[in-house]
Every structure is written in C-alpha cells, then in structure tokens.
C-alpha cells in the first residue's frame, strides 16, 4: 500500500495530464487541451442524471462482491478496503450513495476546502452532498467518454464522504474507470433496469408462486424448468462481466447454497417419480443417501461437497467458489410433499430478496440540483 501511494504521488508530480486526476478531476482531457467532439454541459448534466446512478450503484455492488473474493492479504492492498474493509463499511457506502444529492454546477466550478476551483468536491452547500461541475468537465470530455468519466468522478466524491483521502479516492476512481474502459454503458443501464423484471428474477419467482398455489403440480421436471429460469436470471444479474452487478456480495454468496436447496427438491421428487426410468430413480436415491447419510439436514457446504456426477465419482462443486453462506444455509433431507412445499418456500424467500434488490437498483435515482 505504501508503495502504491508513493507511485501515485510520483505520477501526480511527473505527469501533466495526471494532474487532473490527482486533484480529484476527470482523468481524460490532456491537462486542459481541447478534445475533439466535446460534450455540451447541458448534455453532460442530462446524461449524468439519467444514467450515472445505475453505473455507480451497479459498480459498487460488483466491487463489493469482487472485494469479498480477495484473500486477506489482497484485501489490505486493495483501494476498495476503505469502502468494504471494515464491519458495516458497506452499509455506510450505500447509505451515502442513496442520501447524497448532486449539486451540479452548470456555469461555475466546484470549490474545495482550500477555496481552489475543482471539477468535483464534497465542499458543498449542504454537508453530505457532492458537487460536480459540468462547466469544467464538459470541455475536456468527448461524447463517448463523458458518462464513464463523470460516473467515476462521482464515485470519487462519494468515497470522500465515506472517509477516503485524496490518493484513496483517486485509486477508487481509477479502478472504476478501468472496469468501465471496455464496458458498454448501454448494457449496464439496460441490465440494471431489467434485472428485477418479469423476464428475469421475477419470472422465476412467479413460477414458484404458481406451483405453491397448487402443490399437486410440483414434479421433478417442473422444478427443473424453474431452476433453468433461475440460472438464466442469475446470469442476468451480472450486468457487464463481473464488475457490474444487480446484487451485492451477501446475496451473491447465497446463490449457490440456495441452488443446493433446489437440487435437493429435484432429487426427492425424482426418487419417487414412477414415470421415470428405474435407473434414474436409483441414481437420485443414491445421491440423497450420500448427501445426507440419514441426517435430517446438512449445511449447504456438506451437501455440495458430497454431490457427485452421474458416474458417481467426481465432486461437481469447487469449494474455492464458496462464500460464507454455504455454512449458514441448511439443506433439509426431504421426506414428504409437505417438506417439498417447505423447501420451495425457503427458496421463494431467497428469490424475493434477490428480486427486491435488483428492483432497488432499477428504481435508483439521485437527486440532482442544477445551480
Ligand atoms: Zn478528491
């Protein structure tokens, strides 16, 4: 970390164009030179207002998840540790993201605590807000990069609110810009707006609700259909690679354990389904015997580690991808239709939480006041 900070400061001194980013400005623009095809301030303000909230929020959700996947040593080196590295830090970041209003300066600069003119600042009329100056930013940004740069500068200022110092805020801004570099903002925005909708998580939720209304309809093949829908919806929660997500680390961690709950329902139904071939039913029974060894319930971790392929040998799930939730979520050894209904309800409550969070992202707005 020490080395990283030094490098960053050295860059601030030696690089002409980097001086912008070191002062908490945008990273492009070549130090005040004009750019081809610059965006108009009005267009930048509109683009920011409409789209930057989705990009910033979904990046934070993805970043939280990626941070959780780091080793302890990597975490201490990561610029994200100020956002997610201490207990409840994540709650603070998301709370600031929701509460901070943007004071958008259309014809003037933002001012920092030393009275210096800046493109962005947290020295605002109302404490806890963020100032962004489209007046200073627009001439340095071309149309293609404007949204990416403005979103990353916005996150830079949000990280100041959380407590980041200047080099830390710059490092976070750079990390986000790196993830945005090859990303298609249109994909992120559309994904953010649709992830909670009918064609995604909600589709799986509605299907489960329908089955629960009429439990007689619950068969192994019906469960397989909703599992497929769910898997597709989970793919849709990654909005653009793994850097932009519709759900945060905690829910993401629970996907695999709840997938285990679904598997257990499928196995139980398959084992007792007289329409299936005897060989297949035996296979399902064998899985159940192996997974539970007669216990009433096991942790999702044990369940997943005992689950083997159809040849009966290779374990399917790689524990490297397990999060903390595999020990928290329990998988029941189902014995009756009533147990199946209970397990489906357990799954539904998880799906409801995923849907609610994905919708929260889709509905996310930031109050922007133009000054
Ligand atoms: Zn700053």
Boltz pocket constraint, residues with backbone or C-beta under 6 A from the ligand:
constraints:
  - pocket:
      binder: B
      contacts: [[A, 22], [A, 23], [A, 24], [A, 120], [A, 156], [A, 160], [A, 165], [A, 166], [A, 169], [A, 170]]
      max_distance: 6.0
